[in-house]
Amino acid sequence: MCLTPPVRTGELFELLRDGRPWTRAQLADATGLARSTVTTRIDTLMRLGLVAPYGGARSTGGRPPTLFALNPGAKLVVGVDIGATHARAALTDLDGKILGETDAQIEVAAGPEQVLGWVVETVRDLVSASGRQLADLAAIGIGLPGPVEHSTGRPINPPIMPGWDRYDVPGHLRQFYPVPVLVDNDVNIMALGERRAYLRDVDDLVLIKVATGIGAGIVSGGILQRGARGTAGDLGHVRVRRADDVLCRCGNTGCLEAVAAGPALAAAVREQGEDATTGGDVVDLVRAGSLVAMAVVRQAGRDIGEVVATMTNLVNPSVVVIGGQLAGAGEHLLAGIRESVYQRSLPLATEHLRIVTSRAGGEAAVLGASALAIEHVLSPDVVEAACEALAAADAAAEAAPA
């Protein structure tokens, strides 16, 4: 990788973010900077705690060169996953390693004051239990079960979140913790978490959450795609042929969610004499060997696959990950999805396509919330701002009378 000088300290730091150790000479070669300039910038990053010496390097004669790498323990972040009826939070280092975790049964419908009150207390408890100080907290990432305007962190008309519409989630939390608060919808967060935990080498993937609703998080070229207003990936309200006359909760007919989400599957199973109230009940029936539930889930897979086939042609991912509650149905759901995708997508798009269930499972969202916070903290602009603040503090100290 070769960058064109001048290279800011924040951009130099980008080379060190993956934890791979570098020598000063290697950094100078990669950036085109003078060795003395690299040394100065490494010293600044070390003073900030973001970079630390890493083991030793073999010498080719003379004194062994020193290796430098990201110091993941420099700061802490908290990732929070808020669901319809649960909340989970994890304290992590800057590499996403979980240092502490907790969860609670809490209804998002209880409103932002109660739910975010739990977040405030939990952040404090997690940091305290780790033996670190609140001053070490660098950012908080949060996933919400509804549409989010990412630029402001405010939920926008969330259907299952009464009292949350346009609520200033970051502003609420910053009353207690003066750090950046990053907010996104739950499926985008899950896509980030799955990628960080298990698919770091995959730059083009789609994670589809199949639960009470259906949505997708799209990563293209290594970047999460949110669209103009943050609604990219709303697959649940794409029209499918089999649902032409089925009314959806959005008011339209023909939506994928109306025939393939958890409530629709439970209703289909009940119509055939099995006892099911939720999507979780359908998964339990599948695992218990119910032929009715298996057939219903397989058809849902075909319906989902019809939409995924179109997405595959448009976005061309290398991996499609199925997550959410209904992913527990495993191969019965995947078989239906694959059937439609391989039938209706272009051969070149599916030649190396993998369609798999989530490996991160219930941890995907909280890991993704942490990843969202980490990406902000370690971004070149934020690191550069920290370097400039340190330089200004040094200048002020030198100018102060003795």
N, C-alpha and C positions, 0 to 999 in steps of 0.2 A: 504493500500500500504506500503510495507516494503522495504527499500533500504539497501544495504550492505555497511557499513562504509569502507573506508573513503568517506564521501559525500561532494562534493564540494559545495561552496555557490550557484553556478549556478544550481546545481541539487536540492538543498534545495528549491530554488526559484520556481522550477517546481511545487511543491506542492501548491504554492500560486497563480499560474497563472490564475486559473479559477475564482478567486474573492471570493472563499469560505474562511471565516475567520478561522484562526488556533491560538491556544495558543502555548506558548513555550513548554509546556509539551506535547501537541499533536505532535508537530514537532519532539521533542526528541524521542517519542515513535515510530513515523513513520520512522525515519532515523537511529535510534540507536546511535545518537550522544549524548554527555553529554549536560545537560541543559546549562552549561556555554558556551559551544561551539555554541549551537543554539543561545544563546543571542548575542554572538559576531558577528555571521553571520547575524542575523536579524538587528543588529545595522549598519552593513556595507550596507545592502540593503536599509535601511532607509536613510542613508547618500546619497546614489545614487538616492533616491527619488522613487525607484521602489516599495517599501513597505511602508505602513502607518498603524497606529493604526485604528482599526475598531470597533466602538461602544464600548460596554462593555459586559462582560460575567458574568453569574451567579456564585456566589461563593458557594463553598461547605464548607465554614468555613475559616475565616481569610480574607485577602485582595482579592478582585475579580481579577481573571487572566485577563491579557490584550490580546485582539485579534489582529491579524495582517492579512492583505490581500494585494493583488495587488493594487497599486495606479494607476488607468488608466490615470490620468491626468499628470503623471510624464513627459511624452514626447508626441510628435505629430508625425504622419506619414501622408503622402499624397498618395492616390491611384489614378491612372490615367488609364482611359479606352480610348484607341485610336481605333476608328473604321474606316471603309472605307471612310465615309463621315462625321464623327462626332468625337468629343473628349469630355470627361467628367472627371472632377477631384473632389475629395472630401478630405477634411482635417478631420482626425479622431483622437480619443484618442487611448490608447493602448487596449481598449476593442472593438474597431471598431465603436464606437458611432460617427456619423457624426456631425462635428462642423461647417462645411461650405462646400458649393458645388457650382460648376458652370459648364457650358457646352458651346460648340461652334460648329458651322457648319464649319468643316475644312476637306479638302481632304487629306487623307494619301498620295495620289499620288503627292501632292505638294512637298514631299521630307522631309528628316529628319531635315534639318536646320529650315524650316518654322514651322513644327509641334512641334519640341522640343523647338523652341523659344517660342511658345505658352505655353508649359509646364513650362518653366522657369519663365515666367511672372505670370502665374497662381499660382504657388506654393508661390511666394512672396506675391501675393495679398491675397491668402487665409489665410496665417499665419498672415499678417498684420491686416486683418479684424477680426481675432479672438482675437486680443489684446495681443497675445503672441509674443515671439521673435524667430527669425530664429535659435537661439541657441537651442531652444526646439525641433527643427526638428530632428528626429532620423533616418528616412529612407524614401525612395520613392519607391513605387511599380507601375509597368506599365504593362498593357496588350496590345499586338499588334495583328493585324489581319493577322497573318502569322506564319510560323514555326520559332521557336526561339531556339537557342542553350543556354539552361538555364545556363550552367556553365560560359558563357561569356556575356550573355545578348544581343547577336548579332542576328538579323534576318538572316535566311539562305534561299536564293532564294525565297523570298516571292512573290507570283504571282501577287498580286494587289498593291505592294509597290515599284514602280520604284525608284531607287536611295538608297534603304535601305539595299541592300544585304551586310551582314557582317559589317554594320555600327556600330560603337562603341557607342551604346545608353548610357550605364552607364558612359563612359568616358566623353561624351558630357555634361551630367547633372552635373557631379562632378566638372566640371570647375566652376560651379556657387554655388553648394551646396555640401560641403565636407562630405557627408553622404553615406551609402550604397544605391545602386540603384538596385532593383531586377526586372528582366524582364521575362515575360513568354507569351505564346500565349493566345489569348482571351478566348478560351473555357476552358483551365485549370483554368484561373482566374475566370471564371463564376462558375465553380464547387466549388472552394474555397469560393466564395461569397455566393452561395446558402447554402452551409453547415454551414458557420459561422452565417448566418442570421436566418436560419429556420430549420437546420438539424444537430445541434451540437451533438446530441446523436446518429447519424448514422455514422458508421465507414466504410461502404461499399456502395458506390453510384456511379452512372454514370450520368453525365449531357451531354445531346446531344443537340448541337446547330444546328438548321435547319434554314438556311438563304440562302445567295448566295452560300455558301458551306455547308458541313455537317461535323461536327467533334465531338469528345467526350472528356470530362475530366473525368478521372477515379480516384476515391479515394478508396483505398483498405487498410483495417486495419488502417484507419485513416490517411493514407499517400497518397499524390498525386503521381500517377505513371506516370512518364514521358518517361520511356524507356531508351535505351542506348544513343540515340541522341536527345531525346525530341520529337519524332514523334508518341509516343503511342496515340491511340485514333483517328487516321486518318480514320474514317469510310467512308468518302465520296468516297474513291477510292477502296472500297471493292466491289467485283463483285456480282451482283444480277442477277438472272435468266432472268427476264423480259427485262433486258437492254443489252442482248448479242450483238445486232447490233447497239447500240447507241454510237456514238462517244463522248468521254468526253474531256473537255478542257485540261486534262493532256496528251492527245494523245492516250490513251488506249480506248477500248470499254468495255461496260458492267458495268461501275462504278455506284454506288448508286447515286452519285451527278447528274449524267447525266439524271436521270429520277425523282428524288425526291427533288432536291434543288429548290429554288425560281425561277430562270430563266426557268427551265424545266417545272415547274407547270404553269407559265405564258404562255409559248408556247403551252402547252397542252390545256389550256383554250381558247386561241386564235383560235386554230384549230377547236374548236367547236362553234365558232361564238361570244364568249364573248370578251370584251375589257380588256386586262390585259398586262401590260408591265413588272411589277415586282412581286415578291412574296408578297409584301405588297398589291398590287392590288388584288391578289387572295384572301388574307385574307379578304379584304373589301367586295369582292363579296360573300364570304361564310357568312359573317355577315349580308349581305343584302338578303340572302336567295336563292342565285343562286344554282340551282340543279347541273348545270355543274361543278361549282367550288367545291361544296361539294363532288361530285363523284371523281374529280381529286385529291383532298386532301386525301380522304379516301384511294385511291389506293396508293398514296405516303406513307401513313401511313403503309400500308401492306409491301411496299418495304423496308421502314426503319425498320419495325418490323422483316423482314427476317434477316437483319444483327444484330439487337439487340438480336434476339433469340440466335444466335451463341455467341455473347458477354455474354449473360446471362449464358449460359452453361460454358463458360470459366472463367468468373470473379465472377459470383454468387453475384451480388449486391442485397441489400435489397430494394433500391429505384432507379428507373430510372426517371430522371427529363428531361423534354423536354423544351428547351429554344430557344431563337432566334426569328426572325421575324415570322416564320411560326407557332410558338407556339400559336400565336393569333387566329389560326383556332380552337383551343380548342378541344372539344370532337370529332370533325370530324376527326382530325388527330390522336388523342389518340386511337380512336376506331379501326382504321386500324392497328396501332402499336400493340395494345393488341391482336388483332385477330391473327396476325402472331406469336407473342411471346408465347402466351399460347398454340398455336397449335404445335410449333416446339421446345420449350424448355422442359427440363426435369421437370416432375411434382414437384420434391423436390425443384428445383431452383425457381419455380414460386409460391410455396405454400403460401408464405407470401410477394411476390414481389409487390411493389407499382409502378405504372407507372403514373406520374402526370406532370402537367405543372409547370413551374417555378413560385414560389411565389415572388422571388426577382425581376423578370422581368428585366427592363432596369437598375436596380441598381446592378444586380448580379456582373457584371464585375468590377465596381469601388469598391464594397465592397470586392471582391476577391483580387484586387490589394492592397488594404489596408491590408487585412489578410496576404498576402505574405510578406509585409513589417513588420508587427507586429510579425509574426513567426520568422523572422530573429532577430529582436531587442530583443525579449524575449527568444531566444534560450539559453540553458545552457552555450554553449561556449562563446557567446557574453557577457552574464551577468558575467561569470567568468573572462573574459578579463577586463571588467570594474572594477571588484573588485580588480584585480591584479594591474591595473593602479592606483587605489585609494591608495592601500597599498604602492606602489612605491612612490607616491607623498608624503604620510605621512612620509616615511623613509627619503626622500630627505629633507623635511622640518625639521626633527629632526636633521639631520646631518649638516644643514646649520649653519654657525656661527651666534651668536646672534647679 
